[in-house]
Amino acid sequence: MIITDYHSALPEEYSALKNEEVNDEYILAALYSLCGKKELGKTVPFSCSNLTNVFTPDGATRMIKAACEKK
């Protein structure tokens, strides 16, 4: 399974940096990569998707586990 997208919520303390045109993931990536906020690497996405379905992290884990068990 290939994950093509994920969605994470921007922590409240950084919400002032957000505008309507930039999604939370880009702000999180910039804070992590450019500002050294490495603790944001522990931010858990609330959903992820492949080309056809949207999953919670638990749902994606179950699908990956089931696919591995079939092999």
N, C-alpha and C positions, 0 to 999 in steps of 0.2 A: 504494500500500500504506500502510495506517495502522498505526503501531506503537501498541499500547494498553498495553503493559507492558514493563518491562525489569528485569533482575536484575543487581546488582553486589555484589561482596564488600566488606565493611567492612574497611579496612586494620587490621592487627593492633593498631596502637597505640591504636585506638579501641574495641577489643573489650570493654573493661571497661564501656563505656557501654551495651552491648547487653543487653536482656533478651529473654525468649522471646516476649513479646507484641508487640514492635515489630520490623518487618523492617529489613534493612540499608539499603534505599533511603531510608526515612524518617530514619534516623540521619544518613546522608550528606547528605540535603537540609537537615536542621537545622544540621549543622556548617557547610555551605556558606553557607546563607542567614543564619543567626542568629549564628554564631560567626566568620564571616569566613574560613573555611578554603577559600579560593578554589582552592587546588591540587587539591582534591577534584573540581573540575570536569573534570579530566583522567582521572578514573576511567573505565575502559572497561567497559561491561557485558559479562558473560559470556554472556548470552542476552537476547533480546527476543522479543516475540510480538505477533501481531495477534489477532483474535477466534478464529481456528481453528488456528494453527500457532505453534510455538516455533522460533526461529532463533538460530544464533550470529551475532555481528555480521558475519562474512564471508558467511554464508548470506543474511542480509538485504540486504547490499550487492549480491550477485549477483542476487537477485530484483529489486531496484530497477533495477539496470542493465539487466536483460533486459526489464523493463517499459518502460523509456525507449527502448530500441532498437526496440521494436515500433511506436512512435508515428511 
